[in-house]
Amino acid sequence: MKNDQNILRDYPTPPFKEPRQSPPGSEELMELKPDHGELSYKGYGRMKNKCVVITGGDSGIGKATAIAFAREGADVVIAYLSDKEDQDALDTVYWIQQAQRESLLFKGDLNDKDLCEALIEATIKKFGKIDVLINNAAYQMGQQDISDITTEEWKLTFDTNVLMMFHLCKLSIPYMPKGSSIINTTSVNAYQPNPTLLPYAATKAAIQNFTANLNQMLLEQEKDIRVNAVAPGPVWTPLIPSTIIDYEDFGKDTPIKRPGQPVEIAPIYVFLASEEASYIGGATIAATGGKIAY
């Protein structure tokens, strides 16, 4: 995050001339690089010796969150999808190592329940526990009309965004001590759905409901694991040039007139996982560039 007096107006604004990518997209191939806080995020030891699992941690919000947690003293597990993202993931590991924390890379399609099990097993083998689970990985694809959305695409979106989250929560909870935290990434689309992202927006509404409901369950059972969500608005990540139909004006419709940067979202995850948020459960914190979220 920049150190100028008015950072609200200090990041890139549309129109963008970023080259189109094929999904899932790669930060390495972006000409206009997102800011993940590599040179700016300062940690204060709030997550010292914690183990944090982040899906989609190779780039975008996941990468910024990984850097933030490492600088707060946590060891970080990075789960990501494919070979195309290898370099992004390795760069994230570099910044974790610079913070003198341990990391674990896990590559694979977590739509496969067996791979979800393998991820959790690998985490427990290396770190012995899970203090924070961040369900951040997501799939979206812009389509102009419902007739363009195939059954396969609808199922892929729900499997990636909702079913994977369910599996990872269910598998992680037995290894999460009291005081742990689950944080799910929903979206401003849960409140103001983009009509070109019909399946994605529906999943984000489901995530918000799941978050509130699971939180009640775990607290009433006295497992004392808080579950919260973060609802970003438009954020500049590799997902944008690879999935948004017309991204030239991306973020222009916010009151700040630009997309957010990943570094502007990551501190919310740190806060929700920290002791400062001990009385917050089942909540969604919106970071939307001034868009009303209700």
C-alpha positions in Angstrom: 0.0 0.0 0.0 1.4 3.4 -0.9 2.4 5.9 1.6 1.1 9.0 0.0 -1.5 11.2 1.8 -4.4 10.1 -0.4 -4.1 6.5 -1.4 -7.8 6.5 -2.4 -6.8 8.2 -5.6 -3.3 6.9 -6.0 -3.9 3.5 -7.8 -4.5 2.9 -11.5 -7.8 3.9 -12.9 -9.7 2.8 -16.0 -9.6 2.6 -18.9 -7.3 -0.4 -18.9 -5.5 -1.8 -21.9 -4.5 -5.1 -20.3 -4.1 -8.0 -22.8 -6.7 -10.7 -22.6 -5.6 -14.0 -21.0 -7.1 -17.5 -20.9 -8.4 -18.7 -17.5 -7.3 -19.1 -14.8 -5.0 -16.2 -15.6 -1.5 -15.5 -14.3 0.0 -12.5 -12.6 3.2 -13.2 -14.4 1.5 -12.4 -17.7 -0.1 -9.2 -16.6 1.3 -5.9 -17.8 -0.4 -3.9 -15.1 0.8 -5.7 -12.0 -1.5 -5.8 -8.9 -0.2 -4.5 -5.6 0.0 -7.4 -3.1 1.7 -5.3 -0.4 5.1 -6.8 -1.3 6.9 -3.5 -0.4 4.4 -2.0 2.0 2.5 -4.3 4.3 3.9 -4.2 7.9 3.2 -7.0 10.3 2.8 -6.7 14.1 3.0 -10.3 15.2 -0.7 -10.7 15.6 -0.6 -14.3 14.1 2.6 -15.5 15.6 3.2 -19.3 15.1 -0.3 -19.8 13.6 -0.9 -22.1 10.6 -3.0 -20.5 7.8 -4.4 -22.4 4.8 -5.3 -20.3 1.8 -6.9 -21.6 -1.3 -6.1 -19.6 -4.4 -3.1 -18.3 -2.6 -0.8 -18.0 -5.7 -2.1 -14.6 -6.9 -4.6 -11.8 -6.3 -6.3 -11.5 -2.9 -4.9 -14.9 -1.9 -1.3 -13.8 -2.5 -1.7 -10.5 -0.7 -3.3 -12.3 2.3 -0.5 -14.9 2.3 2.1 -12.1 2.5 0.1 -10.3 5.2 -0.2 -13.4 7.4 3.4 -14.3 7.0 4.5 -10.8 8.1 2.1 -11.2 11.1 4.1 -14.3 12.1 2.1 -17.2 10.6 3.2 -20.2 8.6 1.2 -20.4 5.3 -0.1 -23.2 3.1 -0.7 -22.1 -0.4 -3.2 -24.2 -2.5 -3.4 -23.4 -6.2 -4.8 -25.1 -9.3 -2.4 -25.7 -12.2 1.0 -25.5 -13.8 0.1 -22.2 -15.3 0.2 -20.7 -11.9 3.5 -22.2 -10.8 5.6 -19.0 -11.1 2.9 -17.0 -9.3 2.9 -19.5 -6.4 6.7 -19.5 -6.2 6.8 -15.8 -6.0 4.3 -15.9 -3.1 6.6 -18.4 -1.4 9.5 -16.1 -1.9 7.7 -13.3 0.1 6.7 -15.8 2.8 10.4 -16.8 3.2 11.4 -13.2 3.3 9.2 -12.9 6.3 11.1 -15.8 7.8 8.1 -18.1 8.0 7.5 -21.6 6.7 5.4 -22.4 3.7 3.8 -25.4 2.0 2.8 -25.4 -1.7 -0.1 -27.7 -2.8 -1.0 -27.9 -6.5 -4.2 -29.6 -7.7 -7.8 -29.3 -8.5 -9.6 -29.1 -5.2 -12.9 -29.9 -6.9 -11.7 -33.5 -6.3 -12.6 -34.3 -2.7 -9.6 -36.7 -2.5 -7.3 -33.8 -3.2 -9.0 -31.7 -0.5 -8.2 -34.6 1.9 -4.6 -34.7 0.6 -4.3 -30.9 1.2 -5.4 -31.2 4.8 -3.3 -34.3 5.5 -0.2 -32.6 4.1 -0.9 -29.5 6.3 -1.3 -31.6 9.5 1.8 -33.6 8.7 3.9 -30.5 8.4 2.3 -28.1 10.9 0.2 -30.3 13.2 -2.9 -28.0 13.2 -4.9 -25.4 11.3 -5.5 -22.1 13.0 -7.0 -20.2 10.0 -8.7 -21.6 6.9 -9.3 -19.1 4.1 -11.6 -20.4 1.4 -10.6 -17.9 -1.3 -10.3 -20.0 -4.6 -13.1 -19.2 -7.1 -14.2 -19.8 -10.6 -16.1 -17.3 -12.7 -16.8 -16.8 -16.4 -18.7 -13.9 -18.0 -21.6 -14.8 -20.3 -24.1 -12.4 -21.9 -27.1 -14.6 -21.8 -28.4 -17.6 -19.8 -28.6 -19.6 -23.0 -24.8 -19.3 -23.2 -24.3 -21.0 -19.8 -23.9 -24.7 -20.0 -24.9 -27.2 -17.3 -21.2 -28.1 -17.1 -20.2 -24.5 -16.5 -22.9 -24.0 -13.9 -21.8 -27.2 -12.1 -18.1 -26.2 -12.3 -18.9 -22.8 -10.7 -20.8 -24.3 -7.8 -18.3 -27.1 -7.3 -15.4 -24.7 -7.2 -17.0 -21.9 -5.1 -19.3 -23.8 -2.8 -18.7 -27.6 -2.7 -14.9 -27.2 -2.3 -15.5 -24.8 0.6 -17.9 -27.3 2.3 -15.3 -30.1 1.9 -12.4 -28.1 3.3 -14.4 -26.8 6.3 -15.6 -30.3 7.1 -12.1 -31.7 6.8 -10.3 -28.9 8.7 -12.6 -28.4 11.7 -11.3 -31.5 13.6 -7.8 -30.1 13.5 -8.7 -26.5 14.4 -8.2 -25.6 18.1 -10.7 -23.4 20.0 -10.2 -19.7 19.0 -9.5 -20.7 15.4 -11.1 -18.9 12.4 -12.6 -19.8 9.0 -12.9 -16.9 6.5 -14.7 -17.3 3.3 -14.5 -15.0 0.3 -17.9 -13.9 -1.0 -18.4 -10.8 -3.2 -20.3 -7.6 -3.7 -22.1 -9.8 -6.2 -24.0 -11.3 -3.3 -25.7 -7.9 -2.9 -25.5 -6.3 -6.4 -25.2 -9.2 -8.9 -23.5 -8.6 -12.2 -25.9 -10.0 -14.8 -23.0 -11.3 -16.9 -21.8 -13.4 -13.9 -25.0 -15.3 -13.1 -23.6 -18.6 -11.7 -20.8 -16.8 -9.9 -23.1 -14.3 -8.2 -25.4 -17.1 -7.1 -22.5 -19.0 -5.5 -21.4 -15.8 -3.6 -24.8 -15.4 -2.1 -24.7 -19.1 -1.0 -21.3 -18.6 0.6 -22.6 -15.7 2.7 -25.5 -17.8 3.9 -23.2 -20.8 4.6 -20.8 -18.6 6.6 -23.5 -17.3 8.9 -25.1 -20.7 9.4 -21.8 -22.6 10.0 -20.7 -19.9 12.5 -23.9 -20.5 14.5 -23.4 -24.2 14.5 -19.8 -24.2 15.6 -20.4 -21.6 18.4 -23.5 -23.3 19.7 -21.6 -26.6 19.8 -18.9 -24.7 21.8 -16.2 -25.6 19.3 -15.5 -21.9 19.4 -14.4 -21.5 15.8 -15.5 -18.2 14.3 -16.7 -18.2 10.7 -16.8 -14.9 8.8 -16.7 -13.6 5.2 -15.1 -10.9 3.2 -17.0 -9.4 0.3 -14.7 -7.6 -2.1 -15.9 -5.3 -4.8 -13.9 -5.1 -8.1 -10.3 -6.0 -7.4 -7.5 -6.0 -9.9 -6.3 -9.6 -10.2 -5.4 -12.1 -13.0 -9.1 -13.3 -12.9 -10.2 -10.0 -14.5 -8.4 -10.1 -17.9 -9.2 -13.8 -18.1 -12.9 -13.9 -17.3 -14.6 -10.5 -17.5 -16.2 -9.7 -20.8 -15.4 -6.0 -20.9 -12.8 -5.1 -18.4 -11.6 -1.9 -19.9 -13.7 0.1 -17.5 -13.4 -2.3 -14.6 -14.0 -0.6 -11.3 -15.2 2.6 -12.9 -18.7 2.2 -11.4 -17.5 2.5 -7.8 -17.5 5.9 -6.0 -13.7 5.7 -5.9 -13.8 5.2 -9.7 -11.2 2.4 -9.8 -10.8 -1.3 -8.8 -9.3 -2.2 -5.5 -5.8 -3.7 -5.2 -5.3 -7.0 -3.3 -3.2 -5.2 -0.6 -6.3 -3.2 0.3 -8.3 -6.4 1.0 -5.8 -8.6 2.8 -5.9 -6.7 6.1 -9.5 -7.6 6.6 -8.7 -11.3 6.7 -5.9 -10.6 9.2 -8.3 -8.7 11.4 -11.1 -11.3 11.3 -8.6 -14.0 12.2 -7.1 -12.0 15.1 -8.0 -11.7 18.7 -9.3 -8.2 18.0 -12.2 -9.8 16.2 -13.1 -12.2 19.0 -16.7 -11.0 19.2 -17.3 -11.1 15.4 -18.9 -14.3 14.0 -21.2 -14.9 11.1 -20.4 -11.5 9.7 -19.5 -10.3 6.2 -17.2 -7.3 5.9 -17.6 -5.5 2.5 -14.7 -3.8 0.8 -16.3 -2.4 -2.3 -14.7 1.0 -3.1 -17.7 2.8 -1.6 -20.4 0.7 -3.2 -23.3 0.1 -0.9 -23.5 -3.5 0.1 -26.9 -4.6 1.6 
